[in-house]
Amino acid sequence: MSGVQLDDRDVIVVGGGPVGLTAALWLADGGASVTVVESQTAPGDLPRAISIADETFRIMDHLGICDELKAESLLDTGSKYFGLNDRLLAASKPLPSRTGHPAKSQFDQPVLEELLWDRAVTHPRIDFRSGTLAVALHQDSARVAVEVRPVDGDDAASELIGAKYLIGADGGKSFVRGAVSTRLVGSTQQERWIVVDLLNVTTPREPYAEFHGNGERPYVLVPGIKNRLRIEFMLFDDEDGEAMCAPERIIALCDPIEPGVRPEDIRRAVVYVAHQRVAEHYRRGRVFLVGDAAHLMPPFSGQGLNAGLRDANNIAWKLLDVLAGRGTEALLDSYEAERRTHGAKMVTVSRRTGAVVMAVGTLRTRLRDAAFRTVSIVPRINDYLRNMRFITPPNYADGVAVPAPDKAAPLAGVVGRPLGQPTVTFSDGTTGGLDRALGGGWGLVHLGDGAGIDARRGYWNGLEPRQVRVLPAGSRLPVPHEEDEIVTVVETADSIVSLCDEARAARAGAVTLLVRPDKYVAAVITPGDEDRIIAALRTYEAPLVLTVKEEA
Ligand SMILES: Cc1cc2nc3c(=O)[nH]c(=O)nc-3n(C[C@H](O)[C@H](O)[C@H](O)COP(=O)(O)OP(=O)(O)OC[C@H]3O[C@@H](n4cnc5c(N)ncnc54)[C@H](O)[C@@H]3O)c2cc1C
């Protein structure tokens, strides 16, 4: 890397799509200096993601754009699957989410992209290089550098930007992925689909995405708010994609489903081919792949972007901890272990959903419908389908977490899972989600009056956690003092999650939940169990502080 003019950047993010900008904002909000290199000069406007998961809202809440995003989303939706003769095969809706946000909603990816872009371009710690292409990448054991040039410039205009780490968020055709010699492994679907976004639609529809596989042309219909409607049609082999996107063809395709569409109602219409692929590696030295650069999946389960945003959140908090001097190499390695496993699972689920939707021909469709009806009789499978249990959230118990040695121990099942978010009352009398008290770093959540930790332990301070005491509904809030290290909140009676009730039901006694910056539970700490948990956690988090025993 001779001749590299290294500046003081902590992280370079290549790709300012939704995933790259989420990583950049999380890092910059956490104090890191970030350069974003993006070839476009405006936020993306393609008709892509339309299903959003509860965890994505939670991440956007941290970034301060959740309310605006929700205002443009159809909240709390489900899916219906139809077979031959448009007969309903299954209606699914995820169980109510414990995270404080609806489990599944319909949104509009360009709305999210614009919200993220607007925040990123004005962020004081983000150096946003739009209209700039990353063209070469170099790394050694100490740093990484990327060569960039204006999209419409020539080689002479190229520049090298250096940083400690680099995130490759540059989409499915990722230049970064190729530059670190990583392949996307998997396959590409044969079928092409045409995606149509309509405006000014007035037909009333239920809040369900509809998957129609009637043996003829499969299609998917997804209602939005403000009279928006997404329709996706499968194309047949002999159809010319470009010709099918002409307004008159789109109007004819839509007519049996949504009659009366005018050319001005067609917001966008594009052809796409779905892939089912996962990168061999998510980490190469100082370079990390996220989002579509790391995995591509068919859109039928609505998981591609949601998985990418989890990637962004996961690597961003880990890099912040490493930059703060406490995160270890093992913490960085855990990014691939945690995210690749779940990403690959979502690719498989999406491929299977696609296979169900895309059945054509009377025989194949009949067989599919019969199989659906047969398996649905089994109560466990019926529950699995009805409650969308096939879309499983990640479980990081084998990652940066310390499970209880005894699986039957109180609350053992919450380790590695997202922290439930009760609605709580704060000391100023306002109510809101618990996340507001926790912020974006580590958290120690004491349930009820006791605590599972010895607050004098220097190790906990080394994680710079926010400490929150959650009292059961009906408790009195103590008067807060400025010097209080612990913020106290009270659960509201109508919250759908009560962490205090769960602890009581599990007979957990005095208990403190150790919560990761991405709001996953890393450990359930009870008195006497701290040494074991701290020893295990040191693999990932090794702050330069002494425990009380070491001090003595
Ligand atoms: C029809 C369709 C429906 C979908 N539905 C859903 C859904 O319902 N739910 C869901 O979760 N997901 C869905 N997805 C998937 C989702 O849209 C993608 O997963 C998501 O856009 C990926 O975001 P990203 O930021 O990783 O990549 P991108 O959005 O592709 O962003 C990459 C960025 O990198 C930039 N870039 C590329 N190369 C360079 C370079 N060399 N230098 C500088 N910049 C570069 C690009 O300009 C771009 O802005 C759908 C996709 C499609 C096609």
The ligand as a MOL file (V3000), in Angstrom:
LIG
                    3D

  0  0  0     0  0            999 V3000
M  V30 BEGIN CTAB
M  V30 COUNTS 53 58 0 0 0
M  V30 BEGIN ATOM
M  V30 1 C -38.7030 -7.5660 -6.5370 0
M  V30 2 C -37.9840 -7.5670 -5.2240 0
M  V30 3 C -38.7320 -7.6350 -4.0750 0
M  V30 4 C -38.0860 -7.6620 -2.8340 0
M  V30 5 N -38.8340 -7.7430 -1.6830 0
M  V30 6 C -38.2230 -7.7630 -0.4930 0
M  V30 7 C -38.9940 -7.7380 0.7040 0
M  V30 8 O -40.2210 -7.6880 0.6760 0
M  V30 9 N -38.3440 -7.7440 1.8950 0
M  V30 10 C -36.9720 -7.7750 1.9640 0
M  V30 11 O -36.4300 -7.8030 3.0830 0
M  V30 12 N -36.2170 -7.7590 0.8360 0
M  V30 13 C -36.7990 -7.7450 -0.3850 0
M  V30 14 N -36.0530 -7.6720 -1.5140 0
M  V30 15 C -34.5700 -7.6370 -1.4080 0
M  V30 16 C -34.0470 -6.2190 -1.1280 0
M  V30 17 O -34.5540 -5.2830 -2.0260 0
M  V30 18 C -32.5120 -6.2290 -1.1650 0
M  V30 19 O -32.0790 -7.2730 -0.3130 0
M  V30 20 C -31.9170 -4.9070 -0.7090 0
M  V30 21 O -32.1450 -3.8770 -1.6160 0
M  V30 22 C -30.3830 -5.0330 -0.5260 0
M  V30 23 O -29.8700 -3.8230 -0.0670 0
M  V30 24 P -28.2860 -3.5460 -0.1330 0
M  V30 25 O -28.1070 -2.2090 0.4930 0
M  V30 26 O -27.5590 -4.7110 0.3990 0
M  V30 27 O -27.9520 -3.5150 -1.6860 0
M  V30 28 P -28.3950 -2.4430 -2.7930 0
M  V30 29 O -29.7360 -1.8940 -2.4760 0
M  V30 30 O -28.2360 -3.1180 -4.0930 0
M  V30 31 O -27.3470 -1.2690 -2.6330 0
M  V30 32 C -26.0160 -1.3900 -3.0810 0
M  V30 33 C -25.4840 0.0010 -3.3710 0
M  V30 34 O -24.1150 -0.0840 -3.7050 0
M  V30 35 C -23.8440 0.8090 -4.7800 0
M  V30 36 N -22.6510 0.2930 -5.4600 0
M  V30 37 C -22.5170 -0.8680 -6.1230 0
M  V30 38 N -21.2590 -1.0320 -6.5620 0
M  V30 39 C -20.5680 0.0700 -6.1770 0
M  V30 40 C -19.2180 0.4770 -6.3150 0
M  V30 41 N -18.3070 -0.2710 -6.9410 0
M  V30 42 N -18.8560 1.6740 -5.8050 0
M  V30 43 C -19.7610 2.4540 -5.1530 0
M  V30 44 N -21.0490 2.1000 -4.9740 0
M  V30 45 C -21.4410 0.9150 -5.4730 0
M  V30 46 C -25.1190 0.7870 -5.6050 0
M  V30 47 O -25.2510 1.9840 -6.3690 0
M  V30 48 C -26.1940 0.6720 -4.5330 0
M  V30 49 O -26.6810 1.9330 -4.1160 0
M  V30 50 C -36.6690 -7.6360 -2.7710 0
M  V30 51 C -35.9210 -7.5500 -3.9430 0
M  V30 52 C -36.5650 -7.5170 -5.1680 0
M  V30 53 C -35.7550 -7.4200 -6.4270 0
M  V30 END ATOM
M  V30 BEGIN BOND
M  V30 1 1 1 2
M  V30 2 1 2 3
M  V30 3 2 2 52
M  V30 4 2 3 4
M  V30 5 1 4 5
M  V30 6 1 4 50
M  V30 7 2 5 6
M  V30 8 1 6 7
M  V30 9 1 6 13
M  V30 10 2 7 8
M  V30 11 1 7 9
M  V30 12 1 9 10
M  V30 13 2 10 11
M  V30 14 1 10 12
M  V30 15 2 12 13
M  V30 16 1 13 14
M  V30 17 1 14 15
M  V30 18 1 14 50
M  V30 19 1 15 16
M  V30 20 1 16 17
M  V30 21 1 16 18
M  V30 22 1 18 19
M  V30 23 1 18 20
M  V30 24 1 20 21
M  V30 25 1 20 22
M  V30 26 1 22 23
M  V30 27 1 23 24
M  V30 28 2 24 25
M  V30 29 1 24 26
M  V30 30 1 24 27
M  V30 31 1 27 28
M  V30 32 2 28 29
M  V30 33 1 28 30
M  V30 34 1 28 31
M  V30 35 1 31 32
M  V30 36 1 32 33
M  V30 37 1 33 34
M  V30 38 1 33 48
M  V30 39 1 34 35
M  V30 40 1 35 36
M  V30 41 1 35 46
M  V30 42 1 36 37
M  V30 43 1 36 45
M  V30 44 2 37 38
M  V30 45 1 38 39
M  V30 46 1 39 40
M  V30 47 2 39 45
M  V30 48 1 40 41
M  V30 49 2 40 42
M  V30 50 1 42 43
M  V30 51 2 43 44
M  V30 52 1 44 45
M  V30 53 1 46 47
M  V30 54 1 46 48
M  V30 55 1 48 49
M  V30 56 2 50 51
M  V30 57 1 51 52
M  V30 58 1 52 53
M  V30 END BOND
M  V30 END CTAB
M  END
